[in-house]
Amino acid sequence: MIKTVIIIAIVALGWYSWTHPIIPYKGEKITLASIIKPLIENHTVEVGCTMEAKICPDGSAVGRSGPLCEFEKCPGE
């Protein structure tokens, strides 16, 4: 029971710190996501994508690629 409460608290704290502003700066909200996303986009940080596949309407499958690990476009999109 106590392990479950600790795990829930850690997950909640991680989610909160990822989505909520750290320091208000000139009216902008600064979150961990807003700091890390440009680093990934500028190839400053290497990212390994998961081996998931998206099934396209024609039955083919596409995987994740690129610095943000987004699914590739389905054929015909």
Contacts in CASP RR format, 6 or more apart in sequence:
PFRMAT RR
TARGET T0000
AUTHOR 0000-0000-0000
METHOD contacts of the structure
MODEL  1
MIKTVIIIAIVALGWYSWTHPIIPYKGEKITLASIIKPLIENHTVEVGCT
MEAKICPDGSAVGRSGPLCEFEKCPGE
17 32 0 8 1.000
18 31 0 8 1.000
18 32 0 8 1.000
18 33 0 8 1.000
19 31 0 8 1.000
19 33 0 8 1.000
20 31 0 8 1.000
21 29 0 8 1.000
21 30 0 8 1.000
21 31 0 8 1.000
22 30 0 8 1.000
22 31 0 8 1.000
22 32 0 8 1.000
23 30 0 8 1.000
24 30 0 8 1.000
36 45 0 8 1.000
37 68 0 8 1.000
39 45 0 8 1.000
40 47 0 8 1.000
40 67 0 8 1.000
40 68 0 8 1.000
41 67 0 8 1.000
41 68 0 8 1.000
43 67 0 8 1.000
47 66 0 8 1.000
47 67 0 8 1.000
47 68 0 8 1.000
47 69 0 8 1.000
48 69 0 8 1.000
49 63 0 8 1.000
49 64 0 8 1.000
49 65 0 8 1.000
49 66 0 8 1.000
49 69 0 8 1.000
50 64 0 8 1.000
50 69 0 8 1.000
52 63 0 8 1.000
52 64 0 8 1.000
52 71 0 8 1.000
53 61 0 8 1.000
53 62 0 8 1.000
53 63 0 8 1.000
54 61 0 8 1.000
54 62 0 8 1.000
54 63 0 8 1.000
54 71 0 8 1.000
54 74 0 8 1.000
55 61 0 8 1.000
56 62 0 8 1.000
56 74 0 8 1.000
56 75 0 8 1.000
57 74 0 8 1.000
58 74 0 8 1.000
58 75 0 8 1.000
58 76 0 8 1.000
60 74 0 8 1.000
60 75 0 8 1.000
62 71 0 8 1.000
62 72 0 8 1.000
62 73 0 8 1.000
62 74 0 8 1.000
63 71 0 8 1.000
63 72 0 8 1.000
64 70 0 8 1.000
64 71 0 8 1.000
64 72 0 8 1.000
65 72 0 8 1.000
END
